[in-house]
Amino acid sequence: MITLVAVGLVSGIITALSPCVLPVLPAILTSSIQDGARSRRRPLVVVGGLVTSFAFFTLLGGILLSSLGLPDALLRWTGIVVLAVVGLGLAIEPLGELLQRPFERIRPLKMDRDGNGFVMGLALGLVFVPCAGPILASITVLAATNGLSWGLVGLTLAFSVGIAIPLLAFGVAGQAMGSRIRWVREHLRAIRIGSGVVLVATALVIATNVAEPLQRWVPGVLADAQSAIEDNDAVRSELDDLTGRSDAADATAASGDALTFDECEAGDPGVLQDCGPARDLVGIQEWLNTADGEALSLDDLDGPVLIDFWTYSCINCQRTFPYLTAWDEKYRDAGLTIIGVHSPEFAFEKDVSNVADAAERYGIDYPIAIDNDFETWREWSQRFWPAHYLIDTDGRVRQVHYGEGAYAETEQLIQELLGMSGGATVEADAGNHTEGRTQETYLGYGRLQYADNAGQVVEDEPANYGHDAFPQPDHFAYVGPWTVTEEYAEAAGEGSMLMLNFYAADVHLVMAGEGEVRVTLRGDQDYERVVEVDGTSDLYDLYVGSPLDDVMILEFTPGVQAYAFTFG
């Protein structure tokens, strides 16, 4: 449990540093300087209100709404209305005085300084929609299906505290700026009015979802960090214990010589595997995008099927939609059926009209199964959003993929199942990255897929590698002495090099150890960069600029460890 709490804390910090917080960030910044330096605890009050309501209603919101028979979207719209009302009260002084009167005798909720800050924080917590990873998915599903436990409460509090740390830093920085700038001190009334306008604008932005395109742009380093922290064997094991998910049960469901879903996901995403029989679509409340809302059964479908688990406010899911909708348009007539299983992350996502609006907004025309009670989620031993399962015509699962990515590999498998292998694959913009950029590339043998001389790899022992040509596109090659371990490759002597054939605007490499890396480009004789690796395991920039199709040569001093290339 200690591991989960620590991971929940770090995951919350990463979440609060991502663009997912953009809709609420202006409100936190402006509220922190609203009264100048007169209330130094104001940022703490605002952020405290946010994490209090987020944690409380994440755990208990669904239970409260269902027990009282209230609409699922009530909490979200309550938050939006409160933000708008508080904002109007700040922007329009007479209205603010009128709103303050009922609270004048209730000290904790007094609508001035700290009082409206806490109320505003509570409202922000109701509309805050963080990026989904395994941690948040487990919290949401457990709260909706298993009830409360000390482990769940501890994990939720750790995640919420993690969110609070960066947001509090933003608020304190904003207040410090306000207290030191003379103009701010002399125009507090104008600042107060401006804060009110920002709150009203925040309410409108959240209500209309206009910030979604910007929220979908998540820097690769944050996405990679979240994946590395949340999606590893140790964390998976503890989450399985917490959720009651059993590897043994998963293995039994796979049956015979088939792999479990997790084993299939850990394998090569570009190869068809036997992941066992497809499971049923159970407990579906409603169907969208089918004739007269008719329910679909996998047994009645003739061609291959792609089951995609999603939830509409999940930024990670939104970045997969351009690919899914393109595949539906391209392969539906050839026999592919895509089914989106919508398992809600938040209570307001249980509102079927909200799901229908989102489907229209994102151009989703394929069938959608409403899985509000998570029965299909549990039937498929699901972990987090997004995730997809590719099924052949015999009803066997042939590929499992969790999270974003592996788009080209998945489409090539779709083509193979349809008997049309070798065709071009879809190029889509999933969130302001370079279109068609080189995929994330690991250098340890545990996840080695894109090494031209992978057949030469000697595991866990120093070896000398040769390669007499430049790598093929989107591949790399080891050159010189390297020790290749399961997670990384370590430069083992003088002359350790990597050659990388890439296309991207940004090239990064996760490295550890100490030493230098000299970076040159085959097509730009003037480009040279020396990267100092200082012993900190981190993501280092190799190239940042315009999209470039080139071969990069990296020369390492002994002892530097290279984990993975990422691209933007």
C-alpha positions in Angstrom: 0.0 0.0 0.0 2.9 2.4 0.7 4.0 1.9 -2.9 0.5 2.9 -4.2 0.3 6.0 -2.0 3.8 7.1 -3.2 2.8 6.4 -6.9 -0.6 8.2 -6.3 1.2 11.3 -5.0 3.7 11.4 -7.9 0.9 10.7 -10.4 -1.1 13.6 -9.0 1.8 15.9 -9.4 2.3 14.9 -13.0 -1.4 15.4 -13.6 -1.3 18.9 -12.2 1.6 19.8 -14.5 -0.2 18.7 -17.7 -2.5 20.8 -19.9 -5.5 19.0 -18.4 -5.5 21.7 -15.7 -5.6 24.6 -18.1 -9.3 25.4 -17.7 -8.9 25.9 -13.9 -5.4 27.4 -13.8 -6.4 31.0 -14.7 -8.9 31.0 -11.8 -6.3 29.8 -9.4 -3.8 32.4 -10.5 -6.1 35.4 -10.5 -7.8 34.5 -7.2 -4.4 34.3 -5.6 -3.6 38.0 -6.3 -7.1 39.3 -6.0 -6.5 40.9 -2.6 -2.8 41.6 -3.0 -0.8 40.5 0.0 -3.6 40.9 2.5 -4.5 37.3 2.7 -1.3 35.2 2.3 -3.2 32.0 2.9 -5.6 32.5 0.1 -3.8 30.2 -2.4 -3.9 27.5 0.2 -7.6 28.1 0.8 -8.5 28.0 -3.0 -6.4 24.9 -3.7 -7.7 23.3 -0.4 -11.3 23.7 -1.6 -10.4 22.2 -5.0 -8.8 19.0 -3.7 -11.4 18.6 -0.9 -14.3 18.6 -3.3 -12.4 16.6 -6.0 -11.5 13.9 -3.5 -14.8 13.8 -1.7 -17.0 13.7 -4.8 -14.7 11.3 -6.7 -15.2 8.8 -3.9 -18.8 9.5 -3.0 -20.4 11.6 -5.8 -21.8 8.7 -7.7 -23.2 7.1 -4.6 -24.8 10.3 -3.4 -26.4 11.1 -6.7 -27.8 7.6 -7.3 -29.1 7.3 -3.7 -30.9 10.6 -4.0 -32.2 10.0 -7.5 -30.4 13.1 -8.8 -29.1 13.7 -12.4 -25.6 12.4 -13.0 -24.5 15.8 -14.4 -25.7 17.7 -11.3 -22.3 18.1 -9.6 -20.6 19.4 -12.8 -23.3 22.0 -13.5 -23.4 23.0 -9.8 -19.7 23.7 -10.0 -20.1 25.7 -13.2 -23.0 27.8 -11.8 -21.1 28.5 -8.5 -18.1 29.6 -10.5 -20.2 31.9 -12.6 -22.1 33.3 -9.6 -18.9 34.0 -7.6 -17.3 35.6 -10.6 -20.3 37.9 -11.2 -20.2 38.8 -7.5 -16.5 39.8 -7.8 -17.0 41.7 -11.1 -20.2 43.5 -10.1 -19.8 45.1 -6.6 -23.5 45.6 -5.7 -24.3 42.0 -6.7 -21.3 40.9 -4.6 -22.6 42.7 -1.5 -26.0 41.1 -2.1 -24.5 37.6 -2.4 -22.4 38.2 0.8 -25.3 39.0 3.1 -26.6 35.4 3.7 -23.0 34.4 4.7 -22.0 37.3 7.0 -22.9 35.3 10.1 -21.3 32.1 8.9 -17.6 32.7 9.4 -16.1 29.8 7.4 -18.2 30.6 4.4 -18.1 34.4 4.6 -18.0 35.7 1.0 -14.9 37.8 1.2 -11.2 37.0 1.0 -10.7 33.4 2.2 -14.5 32.7 2.2 -15.2 33.1 -1.5 -11.8 31.5 -2.2 -12.8 28.3 -0.5 -16.2 28.3 -2.2 -14.5 28.9 -5.5 -12.1 26.0 -4.8 -15.0 23.7 -4.0 -16.6 24.6 -7.4 -13.3 24.1 -9.3 -13.0 20.7 -7.8 -16.4 19.7 -9.2 -15.4 20.7 -12.7 -11.8 19.5 -12.6 -11.2 16.7 -15.2 -7.6 15.4 -14.9 -5.9 13.1 -17.5 -6.8 9.5 -16.9 -4.1 6.9 -16.1 -4.3 3.5 -14.3 -4.3 5.3 -10.9 -7.3 7.5 -11.5 -9.1 4.8 -13.4 -8.7 2.4 -10.4 -10.0 5.1 -8.1 -13.0 5.8 -10.3 -14.0 2.2 -10.9 -13.5 1.1 -7.3 -15.6 4.0 -6.0 -18.4 3.2 -8.5 -18.4 -0.6 -8.0 -16.6 -1.9 -4.9 -17.5 0.8 -2.3 -15.0 2.4 0.1 -12.0 0.8 1.6 -9.0 2.2 3.5 -6.8 1.4 0.6 -9.0 3.4 -1.9 -9.3 6.3 0.5 -5.5 6.4 1.0 -4.8 6.3 -2.8 -7.4 9.0 -3.5 -6.0 11.3 -0.8 -2.4 10.8 -2.1 -3.5 11.5 -5.7 -5.3 14.7 -4.5 -2.4 15.9 -2.4 -0.2 15.4 -5.5 -2.5 17.5 -7.6 -2.4 20.2 -4.9 1.4 20.6 -4.8 1.9 22.2 -8.2 -1.4 24.1 -8.1 -0.4 25.6 -4.7 3.0 26.6 -6.2 1.2 28.3 -9.1 -1.1 30.2 -6.6 1.8 31.2 -4.3 3.8 32.4 -7.3 0.9 34.5 -8.5 0.4 36.0 -5.1 4.1 36.8 -4.7 4.0 38.5 -8.1 1.0 40.5 -7.1 2.4 41.6 -3.8 5.6 42.9 -5.4 4.2 44.7 -8.4 3.2 48.2 -7.5 0.5 48.5 -10.1 -1.3 45.4 -8.7 -1.2 46.9 -5.2 -2.7 50.1 -6.5 -5.4 48.6 -8.6 -6.9 45.9 -6.3 -10.4 46.9 -7.3 -9.6 46.4 -10.9 -7.9 43.1 -10.1 -11.0 41.9 -8.2 -13.2 42.8 -11.2 -10.8 41.1 -13.6 -10.8 38.0 -11.4 -14.6 37.9 -11.6 -14.4 38.1 -15.4 -11.9 35.2 -15.4 -14.2 33.1 -13.3 -17.2 33.7 -15.5 -15.0 32.9 -18.5 -13.7 29.7 -16.8 -17.3 28.6 -16.3 -18.1 29.3 -20.0 -15.0 27.5 -21.2 -15.8 24.4 -19.1 -19.5 24.4 -20.0 -18.8 24.6 -23.7 -15.7 22.3 -23.8 -13.8 24.9 -26.0 -10.5 24.1 -24.2 -10.5 20.5 -25.2 -8.2 20.8 -28.2 -5.5 22.5 -26.1 -5.9 20.0 -23.3 -5.2 17.2 -25.7 -1.7 18.4 -26.3 0.3 16.7 -23.6 4.1 16.9 -23.8 5.7 13.6 -24.5 7.8 13.8 -21.4 4.7 14.0 -19.2 2.9 11.2 -20.9 6.0 9.0 -20.8 6.6 9.8 -17.1 3.0 8.9 -16.2 3.2 5.7 -18.1 6.6 4.8 -16.5 5.3 5.5 -13.0 1.8 4.1 -13.2 2.1 1.3 -15.7 4.8 -1.1 -14.3 4.6 -4.6 -12.9 4.9 -3.5 -9.2 2.1 -0.9 -9.5 -0.1 -3.2 -11.6 0.2 -5.9 -8.9 -0.8 -3.6 -6.1 -3.7 -2.1 -8.1 -4.8 -5.7 -8.9 -4.8 -6.5 -5.1 -6.8 -3.3 -4.4 -9.4 -4.0 -7.2 -9.5 -7.8 -6.6 -8.4 -8.3 -10.2 -6.7 -11.7 -10.4 -4.0 -12.8 -12.8 -5.2 -16.4 -12.2 -8.8 -15.5 -13.2 -7.5 -13.7 -16.3 -5.4 -16.8 -17.2 -8.4 -19.0 -16.8 -10.5 -16.8 -19.0 -7.7 -17.0 -21.7 -7.8 -20.8 -21.5 -5.7 -23.4 -23.2 -2.5 -22.2 -24.7 -3.8 -18.6 -25.1 -2.0 -15.7 -23.6 -3.6 -13.5 -21.0 -4.6 -9.9 -22.0 -1.6 -8.5 -20.1 0.8 -10.9 -21.8 -0.6 -10.0 -25.2 -0.3 -6.3 -24.4 3.3 -6.7 -23.4 4.1 -8.4 -26.7 4.8 -7.1 -30.1 1.8 -4.9 -31.1 2.5 -5.5 -34.8 2.0 -9.3 -34.6 -1.3 -11.2 -34.3 -1.4 -13.2 -31.1 -3.9 -15.6 -29.5 -5.2 -13.8 -26.5 -8.1 -16.1 -25.8 -11.8 -15.9 -26.7 -13.5 -12.5 -26.8 -15.6 -11.9 -23.7 -19.3 -10.7 -23.7 -20.7 -7.2 -23.7 -22.7 -7.4 -20.5 -24.8 -5.0 -18.5 -25.0 -2.5 -21.3 -27.6 0.2 -20.5 -28.1 1.6 -23.9 -26.7 1.6 -27.5 -25.9 4.7 -29.6 -25.3 4.8 -33.3 -27.2 1.5 -34.0 -30.4 1.1 -35.9 -33.2 2.1 -33.4 -30.8 1.6 -30.5 -30.6 -2.1 -31.2 -28.1 -4.0 -29.1 -25.2 -5.7 -30.8 -23.8 -9.1 -30.1 -20.3 -10.2 -31.0 -21.7 -13.5 -32.1 -23.8 -11.8 -34.8 -20.9 -9.9 -36.4 -19.3 -11.4 -39.4 -16.0 -9.5 -39.8 -13.2 -8.5 -37.4 -14.2 -6.3 -34.4 -12.2 -3.6 -32.6 -13.5 -3.1 -29.0 -12.4 0.4 -27.7 -12.9 1.3 -24.0 -13.2 5.1 -23.6 -14.8 7.9 -21.7 -15.5 11.2 -23.3 -13.8 13.7 -21.1 -10.6 11.6 -20.9 -7.9 13.6 -22.8 -6.0 10.5 -23.6 -9.0 8.9 -25.2 -9.7 12.1 -27.2 -6.3 11.8 -28.9 -7.2 8.4 -30.2 -10.5 9.5 -31.9 -8.9 10.8 -35.2 -7.5 7.3 -35.8 -10.6 5.4 -34.7 -13.0 7.5 -36.8 -10.6 7.2 -39.8 -10.4 3.4 -39.5 -14.2 3.2 -39.3 -14.6 5.3 -42.5 -11.9 3.4 -44.3 -12.7 -0.3 -43.3 -16.4 -0.4 -42.4 -17.5 -1.4 -45.9 -14.7 -4.0 -45.9 -16.1 -5.7 -42.8 -14.6 -4.1 -39.8 -16.9 -3.2 -36.9 -15.6 -0.8 -34.2 -17.5 -0.8 -30.9 -16.8 2.0 -28.4 -17.6 0.8 -24.9 -18.1 4.0 -22.9 -17.3 3.3 -19.2 -17.6 6.7 -17.3 -14.8 8.2 -15.4 -17.0 10.8 -13.7 -20.6 10.9 -12.7 -21.6 13.5 -15.4 -20.3 11.0 -18.0 -23.1 8.7 -17.1 -25.5 11.1 -18.8 -26.2 9.5 -22.2 -27.0 12.8 -23.8 -23.6 14.1 -22.8 -22.0 11.0 -24.5 -24.1 11.5 -27.6 -23.1 15.2 -27.8 -19.4 14.2 -27.4 -19.8 11.5 -30.1 -21.2 14.1 -32.5 -18.5 16.6 -31.5 -15.8 14.1 -32.4 -17.4 12.6 -35.5 -17.9 9.2 -33.9 -20.4 7.2 -36.0 -19.5 3.7 -35.0 -21.7 1.9 -32.3 -21.3 3.0 -28.7 -22.2 0.7 -25.8 -23.1 2.6 -22.5 -21.4 0.7 -19.7 -22.4 2.9 -16.8 -22.2 0.1 -14.2 -18.8 -1.1 -15.4 -20.1 -4.7 -16.0 -18.4 -5.0 -19.4 -15.3 -3.2 -18.0 -14.9 -5.9 -15.4 -15.8 -8.7 -17.8 -12.8 -7.7 -19.9 -10.5 -7.3 -16.9 -10.0 -3.6 -17.9 -7.4 -1.4 -16.3 -7.7 2.2 -17.6 -8.7 4.4 -20.5 -8.2 4.1 -23.4 -7.7 0.4 -24.3 -8.6 -1.7 -27.3 -9.0 -5.3 -28.2 -8.9 -6.6 -31.8 -11.0 -9.7 -32.5 -10.9 -12.0 -35.5 -13.8 -13.6 -37.3 -13.5 -16.7 -35.1 -14.1 -14.7 -32.0 -10.5 -14.8 -30.7 -8.8 -11.7 -29.4 -5.6 -11.1 -31.5 -4.2 -7.9 -30.2 -4.5 -6.0 -26.9 -3.2 -2.4 -26.4 -3.5 -0.2 -23.4 -3.2 3.6 -23.7 -2.4 5.7 -26.8 -0.1 4.8 -29.6 0.6 1.7 -31.8 -1.7 3.1 -34.4 0.2 1.9 -37.5 0.7 -1.6 -36.0 -3.0 -1.8 -35.2 -4.1 -0.7 -38.6 -1.7 -3.2 -40.3 -3.3 -6.0 -38.2 -6.8 -4.8 -39.2 -5.7 -5.1 -42.8 -4.3 -8.5 -42.2 -7.6 -9.8 -40.7 -9.5 -8.3 -43.6 -7.2 -9.9 -46.1 -5.8 -6.7 -47.5 -2.3 -6.5 -46.0 0.3 -4.0 -47.2 -1.9 -1.0 -47.7 -1.1 2.5 -46.6 -2.0 3.5 -43.0 -3.8 6.5 -41.7 -1.9 9.6 -40.7 -3.8 11.7 -38.2 -2.9 14.5 -35.8 -3.6 13.2 -32.3 -2.6 16.4 -30.5 -0.3 18.9 -32.1 2.6 16.5 -32.6 4.5 16.1 -35.8 2.2 14.0 -38.1 3.7 10.7 -39.0 6.6 11.1 -36.5 8.8 8.2 -35.5 7.3 6.1 -32.7 8.6 5.9 -29.2 11.6 3.5 -29.3 13.1 1.5 -26.5 16.7 0.4 -26.3 16.6 -2.4 -23.7 15.9 -6.0 -25.0 12.7 -6.2 -22.8 10.8 -3.9 -25.3 13.1 -4.0 -28.3 11.2 -3.6 -31.6 13.0 -1.1 -33.8 16.7 -2.0 -33.8 18.0 -2.9 -37.3 20.6 -5.2 -35.7 18.4 -6.7 -33.0 19.5 -10.2 -34.1 23.0 -9.4 -32.8 21.9 -8.5 -29.3 23.7 -10.3 -26.4 21.6 -10.0 -23.3 23.2 -8.5 -20.2 26.8 -8.9 -21.4 29.2 -6.5 -23.1 29.4 -7.1 -26.9 30.6 -5.3 -29.9 28.1 -4.3 -32.6 28.5 -3.5 -36.2 26.2 -2.1 -38.8 27.4 -1.4 -42.4 24.5 0.9 -43.5 22.2 3.6 -42.2 19.2 2.2 -40.4 15.9 1.9 -42.2 13.3 4.7 -41.5 12.0 4.8 -37.9 14.7 2.4 -36.7 18.1 2.6 -35.0 21.3 0.5 -34.8 23.8 -0.2 -32.1 27.4 0.5 -33.1 30.5 -0.4 -31.1 30.6 -1.8 -27.5 27.3 -1.9 -25.7 25.8 -3.9 -22.7 22.1 -4.3 -23.5 20.0 -5.0 -20.5 16.2 -5.5 -20.2 15.5 -1.8 -19.6 18.5 0.1 -21.2 21.7 -0.1 -23.2 24.9 1.0 -21.5 27.9 2.4 -23.4 30.6 -0.2 -22.6 33.7 1.4 -24.0 35.3 3.8 -26.5 33.4 4.0 -29.8 29.9 3.4 -28.4 27.5 4.9 -31.0 23.8 4.8 -32.0 22.5 5.6 -35.4 18.8 6.7 -35.6 16.8 7.2 -38.8 13.9 9.5 -37.7 11.2 11.9 -38.7 10.1 14.4 -36.0 10.4 18.0 -34.9 11.8 17.0 -31.5 14.0 14.1 -30.6 14.6 13.2 -26.9 16.4 10.4 -25.2 15.9 9.1 -21.6 19.3 8.6 -20.1 21.1 7.9 -16.9 24.7 7.4 -15.7 27.4 10.1 -16.2 29.2 11.3 -19.3 28.7 13.0 -22.6 26.8 12.3 -25.8 27.9 14.0 -29.0 24.9 14.5 -31.4 25.3 15.1 -35.2 23.0 14.9 -38.2 23.9 13.3 -41.5 22.0 15.9 -43.5 23.2 19.0 -41.6 27.0 19.1 -41.3 26.8 22.2 -39.1 24.6 20.6 -36.5 26.5 19.5 -33.4 25.2 19.2 -29.8 27.0 17.9 -26.8 24.7 16.6 -24.1 26.0 16.4 -20.5 24.4 13.4 -18.6 24.9 14.4 -15.0 23.9 11.2 -13.2 20.2 12.1 -13.0 17.8 9.7 -14.8 16.0 12.2 -17.1 14.8 13.0 -20.6 17.5 14.9 -22.5 16.9 17.0 -25.7 18.9 15.8 -28.7 17.1 17.9 -31.4 14.4 20.6 -31.2 13.3 22.5 -34.3 11.4 22.1 -37.5 10.2 18.6 -38.6 13.2 16.8 -40.0 13.8 13.6 -41.9 17.4 12.6 -41.2 19.9 10.2 -39.7 21.2 11.1 -36.2 24.6 9.9 -35.0 25.1 9.7 -31.3 28.6 9.1 -29.8 28.6 8.1 -26.1 31.3 8.2 -23.5 31.5 4.9 -21.4 28.9 4.5 -18.6 26.0 6.4 -20.1 22.8 4.4 -20.1 20.2 5.0 -22.8 16.6 3.9 -22.2 14.2 5.2 -24.8 13.9 7.7 -27.7 10.7 9.8 -27.7 9.6 12.2 -30.5 7.4 15.3 -30.8 
